[in-house]
Amino acid sequence: MYRLLFNLILKRLDPEFAHSLGVIGIRILAALFSRRIQGRAREVAGIRFENAIGMAAGFDKNGKLIRQLYQLGFGHVEVGTVTPLAQPGNPKPRLFRLAEHRALINRMGFNNEGADALAARLERLRYSGKKLPVIGVNIGKNKQTSAEMAASDYAVCAKKLASLADYLVVNVSSPNTPGLRDLQQVTALRPILEATKQHAGATPIFLKIAPDMDNSDLEAVVALATELELSGLIVANTTISREGISGPHVQETGGLSGAPLAPRAIELLQKVRALSQSLAIISVGGVESASDVRARLAAGADLVQGYTGFVYHGPFWARALSRGDLQGS
Ligand SMILES: Cc1cc2nc3c(=O)[nH]c(=O)nc-3n(C[C@H](O)[C@H](O)[C@H](O)COP(=O)(O)O)c2cc1C
């Protein structure tokens, strides 16, 4: 049904307009089908998750769909990336569909309403008394903030949002904010993580890394995360690589997500798990089916997230993953 709708209508629309229509659809479906499917519960970083499946950052940047995504089966929702100040992001078009690859390229550039707006929304939600999923808050720096001042942006976000988040994510891995990924070098990363830690209180901190990182940088980052007693890593963000894909939009600037990212996401997951037994790992990148979820968990992931799979497989994707409906597909 979703595939038919996708092929007949959604595929022909501008991807960002289709996303806006999708948001309306999610609100309606969540209201109609609010019986959540329970997966296998687990505890990670001291937090209880109802199932292993989470919505990855970037889908609900401003925290407007948290309950709806929960009702559609996601055990956790990572909101953001949020920056201290609201910013518009890059000019449109900035989102491209590579349907034959079940992939997307985006250069959104952290369009978001800012930390205060998100904090106010999360506060209302927390005080509503309604049942909520685990809420991760993914934080970043404003485009205008220099690399030297980056740590203060992460500190501001942590200060405003840590008490409202179940976990925080330091995002230094988006390819769409100039210079951001250079902050993955440990000399730049250390002050950012220390500043975040200082304001996070007891809220667990994860670090989200890029799939394009080389082995020596990866080893250094894992060592730093361990030394600073972070809870874990999110592996990984979108890639700037276009290896193995061709066709329309492939040369667009931005981060590639979806099916072509899966092999690299798995390789990186295995490398991080080999480097550390103690860090929690959230595996993200090209997850499509229940068997993908099982494979990631078997390879050492504690949780799994997805974004592009939701776009291509539709609103009941998370339920299907946690129920095992897509097994073998
Ligand atoms: C349109 C779009 C926007 C995204 N925005 C963010 C973001 O703001 N912060 C972030 O950490 N990751 C962001 N991501 C990356 C996803 O969270 C995820 O790491 C990546 O898409 C790989 O997972 P997937 O293959 O399941 O989509 C974005 C991805 C897409 C497709």
Ligand as a Chemical Component Dictionary entry (heavy atoms), coordinates in Angstrom:
data_LIG
# 
_chem_comp.id                   LIG 
_chem_comp.type                 NON-POLYMER 
_chem_comp.pdbx_formal_charge   0 
_chem_comp.three_letter_code    LIG 
# 
loop_
_chem_comp_atom.comp_id 
_chem_comp_atom.atom_id 
_chem_comp_atom.alt_atom_id 
_chem_comp_atom.type_symbol 
_chem_comp_atom.charge 
_chem_comp_atom.model_Cartn_x 
_chem_comp_atom.model_Cartn_y 
_chem_comp_atom.model_Cartn_z 
_chem_comp_atom.pdbx_ordinal 
LIG C1  C1  C 0 17.370 14.562 5.489  1  
LIG C2  C2  C 0 18.318 14.111 6.562  2  
LIG C3  C3  C 0 18.653 14.974 7.595  3  
LIG C4  C4  C 0 19.528 14.550 8.608  4  
LIG N1  N1  N 0 19.822 15.424 9.620  5  
LIG C5  C5  C 0 20.645 15.010 10.614 6  
LIG C6  C6  C 0 20.916 15.856 11.718 7  
LIG O1  O1  O 0 20.401 16.970 11.818 8  
LIG N2  N2  N 0 21.773 15.396 12.669 9  
LIG C7  C7  C 0 22.357 14.156 12.617 10 
LIG O2  O2  O 0 23.102 13.787 13.529 11 
LIG N3  N3  N 0 22.084 13.314 11.590 12 
LIG C8  C8  C 0 21.251 13.717 10.608 13 
LIG N4  N4  N 0 20.974 12.872 9.573  14 
LIG C9  C9  C 0 21.670 11.546 9.521  15 
LIG C10 C10 C 0 20.813 10.432 10.094 16 
LIG O3  O3  O 0 20.548 10.640 11.462 17 
LIG C11 C11 C 0 21.528 9.072  9.923  18 
LIG O4  O4  O 0 22.746 9.090  10.653 19 
LIG C12 C12 C 0 21.850 8.775  8.448  20 
LIG O5  O5  O 0 20.791 9.198  7.607  21 
LIG C13 C13 C 0 22.088 7.267  8.215  22 
LIG O6  O6  O 0 20.951 6.524  8.535  23 
LIG P1  P1  P 0 19.877 6.001  7.424  24 
LIG O7  O7  O 0 20.652 5.334  6.335  25 
LIG O8  O8  O 0 18.972 5.077  8.189  26 
LIG O9  O9  O 0 19.153 7.216  6.943  27 
LIG C14 C14 C 0 20.095 13.265 8.556  28 
LIG C15 C15 C 0 19.742 12.383 7.524  29 
LIG C16 C16 C 0 18.859 12.784 6.532  30 
LIG C17 C17 C 0 18.501 11.834 5.429  31 
# 
loop_
_chem_comp_bond.comp_id 
_chem_comp_bond.atom_id_1 
_chem_comp_bond.atom_id_2 
_chem_comp_bond.value_order 
_chem_comp_bond.pdbx_ordinal 
LIG C1  C2  SING 1  
LIG C2  C3  SING 2  
LIG C2  C16 DOUB 3  
LIG C3  C4  DOUB 4  
LIG C4  N1  SING 5  
LIG C4  C14 SING 6  
LIG N1  C5  DOUB 7  
LIG C5  C6  SING 8  
LIG C5  C8  SING 9  
LIG C6  O1  DOUB 10 
LIG C6  N2  SING 11 
LIG N2  C7  SING 12 
LIG C7  O2  DOUB 13 
LIG C7  N3  SING 14 
LIG N3  C8  DOUB 15 
LIG C8  N4  SING 16 
LIG N4  C9  SING 17 
LIG N4  C14 SING 18 
LIG C9  C10 SING 19 
LIG C10 O3  SING 20 
LIG C10 C11 SING 21 
LIG C11 O4  SING 22 
LIG C11 C12 SING 23 
LIG C12 O5  SING 24 
LIG C12 C13 SING 25 
LIG C13 O6  SING 26 
LIG O6  P1  SING 27 
LIG P1  O7  DOUB 28 
LIG P1  O8  SING 29 
LIG P1  O9  SING 30 
LIG C14 C15 DOUB 31 
LIG C15 C16 SING 32 
LIG C16 C17 SING 33 
# 
